[in-house]
């Protein structure tokens, strides 16, 4: 019976770690989206080309 309880505790720790990692990932995604939403992240004009000597 003790082996069953230990396995259950270990699986609970693994599940808790997975849920925390997923929550941090989602929070990071929203943070990145909020950070880049207010800035000019997209290029509106073509980048200038450098003329090479021929």
Steps between C-alpha positions, in 0.01 A plus 500: 500500500788739570633457143163609366500810721856592395414463132197718548707773671757487222237523229338791682835682509552433130152622416544811716830577325340456157209728589732769638719481188195532275367796699837677482512435125156651449588799720819549299306490175259769619789709631678480164179583315437802721860615466508490121141612439576865574813525288562516128583135458408483130691671223277743309767588242749291313844496654751717314737304280872559499643589157802298405779626277505335161 
